[in-house]
Amino acid sequence: MSATSPGAAPPEALTAPVVIAVDGPAAAGKGTLARRLAAELGLPYLDTGLLYRATARRVLLAGGLPTDTAAAEAAARTLEAADLQRPDLRGPDVDQGASQVAAQPPVRAALLDFQRSFAARHGGVMDGRDIGTVVCPDARVKLFVTASPEARARRRWLERQARGESIPLEEVAQEMAVRDARDAARDVAPMKPAEDAILLDTTELDAEAAFREAWQLIQARLDV
Protein backbone atom coordinates (compact mmCIF):
# COMPACT_ATOMS: atom_id res chain seq x y z
CA MET A 1 0.00 0.00 0.00
CA SER A 2 1.28 3.48 -0.84
CA ALA A 3 0.22 6.18 1.57
CA THR A 4 -1.57 9.25 0.23
CA SER A 5 -1.15 12.58 2.00
CA PRO A 6 -4.14 14.82 2.72
CA GLY A 7 -4.47 17.46 0.03
CA ALA A 8 -3.15 15.19 -2.73
CA ALA A 9 -5.28 14.20 -5.71
CA PRO A 10 -7.87 11.51 -4.90
CA PRO A 11 -6.39 8.02 -5.39
CA GLU A 12 -7.32 6.09 -8.51
CA ALA A 13 -9.03 3.49 -6.32
CA LEU A 14 -11.81 6.03 -5.75
CA THR A 15 -12.67 6.67 -9.40
CA ALA A 16 -15.50 4.11 -9.14
CA PRO A 17 -18.44 4.92 -6.79
CA VAL A 18 -17.21 4.40 -3.24
CA VAL A 19 -19.33 4.85 -0.14
CA ILE A 20 -17.77 5.75 3.19
CA ALA A 21 -20.20 5.52 6.11
CA VAL A 22 -19.60 7.78 9.10
CA ASP A 23 -21.99 6.99 11.95
CA GLY A 24 -22.16 7.97 15.58
CA PRO A 25 -24.02 9.99 18.21
CA ALA A 26 -24.54 13.74 18.26
CA ALA A 27 -21.52 16.00 18.89
CA ALA A 28 -19.00 13.19 18.45
CA GLY A 29 -17.45 15.13 15.57
CA LYS A 30 -18.70 12.96 12.72
CA GLY A 31 -20.10 15.82 10.65
CA THR A 32 -16.91 17.85 10.66
CA LEU A 33 -14.91 14.71 9.94
CA ALA A 34 -17.18 13.51 7.13
CA ARG A 35 -17.11 16.87 5.34
CA ARG A 36 -13.31 16.98 5.51
CA LEU A 37 -12.98 13.42 4.23
CA ALA A 38 -15.32 14.13 1.33
CA ALA A 39 -13.32 17.19 0.34
CA GLU A 40 -9.99 15.39 0.55
CA LEU A 41 -11.21 12.34 -1.38
CA GLY A 42 -13.16 14.27 -4.00
CA LEU A 43 -16.42 12.53 -3.06
CA PRO A 44 -19.94 13.92 -2.62
CA TYR A 45 -21.06 14.50 0.95
CA LEU A 46 -24.48 13.87 2.48
CA ASP A 47 -25.45 14.75 6.03
CA THR A 48 -28.36 12.34 6.38
CA GLY A 49 -29.29 13.89 9.70
CA LEU A 50 -30.45 16.95 7.78
CA LEU A 51 -33.18 14.84 6.18
CA TYR A 52 -34.65 14.11 9.60
CA ARG A 53 -34.09 17.66 10.79
CA ALA A 54 -35.84 19.03 7.72
CA THR A 55 -38.71 16.64 8.26
CA ALA A 56 -39.08 17.70 11.89
CA ARG A 57 -38.86 21.37 10.92
CA ARG A 58 -41.69 20.98 8.41
CA VAL A 59 -43.91 19.33 11.01
CA LEU A 60 -43.15 21.96 13.65
CA LEU A 61 -43.73 24.87 11.27
CA ALA A 62 -47.12 23.40 10.39
CA GLY A 63 -48.00 23.41 14.08
CA GLY A 64 -47.83 19.63 14.37
CA LEU A 65 -46.00 17.26 16.67
CA PRO A 66 -42.95 15.25 15.51
CA THR A 67 -44.49 12.25 17.28
CA ASP A 68 -47.46 12.36 14.85
CA THR A 69 -46.49 9.60 12.43
CA ALA A 70 -48.88 10.62 9.66
CA ALA A 71 -47.70 14.23 9.72
CA ALA A 72 -44.03 13.21 9.87
CA GLU A 73 -44.35 10.77 6.97
CA ALA A 74 -46.15 13.34 4.85
CA ALA A 75 -43.40 15.87 5.56
CA ALA A 76 -40.68 13.33 4.71
CA ARG A 77 -42.28 12.45 1.37
CA THR A 78 -42.54 16.07 0.28
CA LEU A 79 -39.03 17.23 1.17
CA GLU A 80 -37.26 19.30 -1.45
CA ALA A 81 -33.57 20.06 -1.88
CA ALA A 82 -34.18 23.59 -0.58
CA ASP A 83 -35.37 22.16 2.74
CA LEU A 84 -31.83 20.95 3.44
CA GLN A 85 -30.42 24.47 3.05
CA ARG A 86 -32.59 26.17 5.66
CA PRO A 87 -30.68 28.15 8.30
CA ASP A 88 -32.99 27.03 11.11
CA LEU A 89 -32.21 23.30 11.03
CA ARG A 90 -30.16 23.57 14.24
CA GLY A 91 -31.65 24.15 17.63
CA PRO A 92 -33.09 22.25 20.59
CA ASP A 93 -36.63 21.84 19.21
CA VAL A 94 -35.42 20.54 15.85
CA ASP A 95 -32.76 18.41 17.59
CA GLN A 96 -35.36 16.56 19.62
CA GLY A 97 -37.88 16.55 16.77
CA ALA A 98 -35.38 14.95 14.42
CA SER A 99 -34.79 12.12 16.88
CA GLN A 100 -38.54 11.65 17.31
CA VAL A 101 -39.36 11.45 13.59
CA ALA A 102 -36.33 9.19 13.01
CA ALA A 103 -37.82 6.62 15.40
CA GLN A 104 -40.85 6.16 13.15
CA PRO A 105 -40.63 3.34 10.55
CA PRO A 106 -42.76 5.11 7.88
CA VAL A 107 -40.48 8.15 8.01
CA ARG A 108 -37.31 6.06 7.74
CA ALA A 109 -38.82 4.14 4.80
CA ALA A 110 -39.71 7.40 3.05
CA LEU A 111 -36.14 8.68 3.33
CA LEU A 112 -34.29 5.41 2.75
CA ASP A 113 -34.70 5.44 -1.04
CA PHE A 114 -33.35 8.99 -1.22
CA GLN A 115 -30.22 8.02 0.67
CA ARG A 116 -29.58 4.84 -1.28
CA SER A 117 -30.14 6.59 -4.60
CA PHE A 118 -27.59 9.23 -3.60
CA ALA A 119 -25.03 6.55 -2.76
CA ALA A 120 -25.66 4.50 -5.91
CA ARG A 121 -25.30 7.44 -8.29
CA HIS A 122 -21.87 8.71 -7.33
CA GLY A 123 -20.82 7.13 -4.04
CA GLY A 124 -19.90 9.56 -1.33
CA VAL A 125 -19.19 10.18 2.33
CA MET A 126 -22.45 9.84 4.23
CA ASP A 127 -22.83 10.66 7.90
CA GLY A 128 -25.70 9.60 10.13
CA ARG A 129 -26.62 6.96 12.65
CA ASP A 130 -27.46 3.90 10.54
CA ILE A 131 -25.51 4.31 7.30
CA GLY A 132 -23.24 1.32 7.89
CA THR A 133 -25.97 -0.91 9.33
CA VAL A 134 -29.05 -0.14 7.20
CA VAL A 135 -28.65 2.46 4.47
CA CYS A 136 -25.39 1.21 2.95
CA PRO A 137 -24.43 -2.07 4.64
CA ASP A 138 -21.99 -2.76 1.76
CA ALA A 139 -20.08 0.51 2.22
CA ARG A 140 -16.36 0.08 1.51
CA VAL A 141 -15.42 1.81 4.76
CA LYS A 142 -17.51 2.19 7.92
CA LEU A 143 -16.47 4.51 10.71
CA PHE A 144 -18.33 4.76 14.00
CA VAL A 145 -17.29 8.03 15.62
CA THR A 146 -17.93 8.43 19.32
CA ALA A 147 -16.76 10.33 22.39
CA SER A 148 -17.52 10.38 26.09
CA PRO A 149 -20.93 11.79 27.07
CA GLU A 150 -19.17 14.57 28.98
CA ALA A 151 -17.06 15.60 25.99
CA ARG A 152 -20.03 15.52 23.64
CA ALA A 153 -22.23 17.55 25.98
CA ARG A 154 -19.55 20.20 26.38
CA ARG A 155 -19.06 20.46 22.62
CA ARG A 156 -22.78 20.91 22.02
CA TRP A 157 -22.99 23.41 24.90
CA LEU A 158 -20.18 25.47 23.37
CA GLU A 159 -21.94 25.40 19.98
CA ARG A 160 -25.12 26.72 21.54
CA GLN A 161 -23.24 29.33 23.53
CA ALA A 162 -21.71 30.51 20.25
CA ARG A 163 -25.22 30.87 18.81
CA GLY A 164 -26.12 33.15 21.70
CA GLU A 165 -28.14 30.60 23.67
CA SER A 166 -27.93 30.78 27.45
CA ILE A 167 -28.40 27.27 28.76
CA PRO A 168 -26.75 25.31 31.58
CA LEU A 169 -24.31 22.59 30.60
CA GLU A 170 -26.28 20.14 32.75
CA GLU A 171 -29.44 20.76 30.70
CA VAL A 172 -27.58 20.11 27.45
CA ALA A 173 -26.19 16.88 28.88
CA GLN A 174 -29.67 15.74 29.89
CA GLU A 175 -31.12 16.52 26.45
CA MET A 176 -28.34 14.51 24.80
CA ALA A 177 -28.84 11.58 27.16
CA VAL A 178 -32.54 11.47 26.26
CA ARG A 179 -31.76 11.57 22.56
CA ASP A 180 -29.05 8.91 22.84
CA ALA A 181 -31.44 6.59 24.64
CA ARG A 182 -34.16 7.12 22.04
CA ASP A 183 -31.78 6.59 19.10
CA ALA A 184 -30.33 3.41 20.59
CA ALA A 185 -33.66 1.90 21.66
CA ARG A 186 -35.82 2.49 18.58
CA ASP A 187 -37.17 -0.65 16.95
CA VAL A 188 -36.13 0.30 13.42
CA ALA A 189 -32.45 1.00 12.64
CA PRO A 190 -31.21 1.65 16.17
CA MET A 191 -27.96 3.55 16.47
CA LYS A 192 -25.15 1.04 16.90
CA PRO A 193 -21.81 0.27 15.23
CA ALA A 194 -21.87 -2.11 12.28
CA GLU A 195 -20.04 -5.35 13.03
CA ASP A 196 -17.28 -4.37 10.61
CA ALA A 197 -17.13 -0.68 11.58
CA ILE A 198 -13.92 0.95 12.70
CA LEU A 199 -14.39 2.68 16.05
CA LEU A 200 -12.91 6.16 16.38
CA ASP A 201 -13.05 7.76 19.84
CA THR A 202 -12.59 11.53 19.58
CA THR A 203 -12.82 12.32 23.29
CA GLU A 204 -9.21 13.48 23.42
CA LEU A 205 -8.91 14.51 19.75
CA ASP A 206 -9.45 17.88 18.12
CA ALA A 207 -10.85 18.05 14.57
CA GLU A 208 -7.44 17.87 12.90
CA ALA A 209 -6.23 14.92 14.97
CA ALA A 210 -9.49 13.07 14.35
CA PHE A 211 -9.12 13.62 10.61
CA ARG A 212 -5.51 12.40 10.55
CA GLU A 213 -6.43 9.22 12.40
CA ALA A 214 -9.46 8.57 10.21
CA TRP A 215 -7.40 9.23 7.09
CA GLN A 216 -4.93 6.51 8.04
CA LEU A 217 -7.71 4.07 8.84
CA ILE A 218 -9.43 4.69 5.52
CA GLN A 219 -6.23 4.27 3.54
CA ALA A 220 -5.62 0.92 5.23
CA ARG A 221 -9.18 -0.25 4.56
CA LEU A 222 -9.16 0.85 0.89
CA ASP A 223 -5.59 -0.36 0.38
CA VAL A 224 -4.55 2.81 -1.47
Secondary structure, 3 states (H helix, E strand, C coil): CCCCCCCCCCCHHHCCCCEEEEECCCCCCHHHHHHHHHHHHCCCEEECHHHHHHHHHHHHHCCCCCCCHHHHHHHHHCCCHHHHHCCCCCCHHHHHHHHHHHCCHHHHHHHHHHHHHHHHHHCEEEEECCHHHHHCCCCCEEEEEECCHHHHHHHHHHHHHHCCCCCCHHHHHHHHHHHHHHHHHCCCCCCCCCCCCEEEECCCCCHHHHHHHHHHHHHHHHCC
